[in-house]
Amino acid sequence: MSNLEQEKISCSICLDLLNDPVTIPCGHSYCRNCIKTHWDGEDQRRIHSCPQCRKTFIPRPVLQKNIMLAALVEDLKKTELQAAPADHCYAGPEDVACDVCTGRKMKAAKSCLSCPASYCKSHLQSHYDAPPLKRHKLTNPSKKLQQNICSRHDEVMKIFCRTDQQCICYLCLMDQHKGHETVSAAEERTEKQKKLQVSLQQIQQRIQDQEKDLKLLQQEVEAINVSADRAVEDSEKIFTELIHLIQKRSSDVKQQIRSQQETEVSRVKDLQEKLEQEITELKRKDAELEQLSNTEDHNQFLHNYPHCQHSVSLHTSSSINIRPLRYFEDVTAAVSELRDKLQDILRDTWTNISLMVIEVDVLLSESEPKTRAEFLQYSRRITLDPNTANRKLLLSEGNRKVTRMNQQQSYPDHPDRFTDHDQVLSRESLTGRCYWEVEWREGGVGVAVSYKDIRRAGCVSKNMTLLHRVKTKFTEPLYAGVRPILYGDSVVFVNLK
């Protein structure tokens, strides 16, 4: 059977013929024990993948036996594979070949670090039988044995030079490494193995800690999502209630206005009707008096005059009070006043709500830096802004150094320039966690962070002693600021990169 045909029924994990073959959901097949062992190693991540196509599966799939492949493998074992010559014992391009075999070389079973050479099972037997060879160091087959040979003397390098930190042979010890601190390679390996073991333990502990943190972060994400969903739902409910309340008040005001409108209109119409009746009666009286006035018969005039005069009231007056026409304008003014008050309340309350939303913090925050190396992760390159420098300050070294001078500097007028204080701000704004260093020789210096118009002071000593910590939320970007105290004092921002 050809190598290509054998690959089709081989497990890509153990590279051998499939043993109890199973097929996973992506279609690839493996030995049951091989894929089981592979997935056992992934159980902590709870995500299981195919070693070939890298497709992931959640949850872990149940393994089902591939009956057709199992039958095919069994048939091949009984026929071709049993009758075929042991080609798999010969070394291929990727294998380590036996250095003793002539002609077609066999696969090496072991490599000897003492010889150094690689041997197949047959030629390796002398290392088990001959007493001098039993002391040799055997390892798994390796193609890198030549790296153990000194390129100058063609000898096995069994010595380690601590002075030059390299492996050497015994002839090198008498030559260019004479007088150096040397030990056996095995002894140096033991020492470094101890350090390596410590590093491994630290890394493994770090992995465990990180996995715990990862789990906590996942729980935090879930808690944040649940809390945010609940807050959105509750907020929508409350705002809906507020809207309904305002709509109810609007309806009440509308109903009251319409009711009062109806009452006032009815009252006015009653007065209108009464006035119309009075006008009609007065017109009738006016006609009678006009007729009497035009009577030519003196006796008739005198006879009717008392009756007409008695029916007319000379002291009637209007019952209508004249006032400015401002019927419901006061209601509109009151509603407008309510609107303005609600706007003020909403504006102030909205600021508080926004701050509450912003102040939501994840429980697992970044660990506080303690060493200089940890601080350097947050280092920022700081340059000084010439437009802010007081005219008694001289900037140099690419605007990273400032010196206080006696004479005024010829800086142009600028609205950002300090005029009363001998200080200067950085060109860069600072957000998040930032770190920088300043150096000065003598005198004193003030180091600060500030807004454009608000000052906030603080400094860190040379030996990294934490003098002060302020934890707050700033409402705008900050700028680094410095102030040389005495004339001639200089301060420079250190280039940490």
Helices and strands as residue ranges (DSSP letters): H 3-8, E 21-23, E 29-31, H 32-40, G 43-45, E 48-49, E 56-57, E 64-65, H 67-78, H 80-83, G 87-89, E 110-112, E 117-119, H 121-129, H 131-134, E 138-139, G 145-148, E 159-161, E 166-168, H 170-174, E 182-184, H 185-293, H 298-310, H 329-358, H 372-376, E 393-396, E 401-404, E 424-430, E 438-439, E 445-450, E 455-457, E 478-484, E 490-493
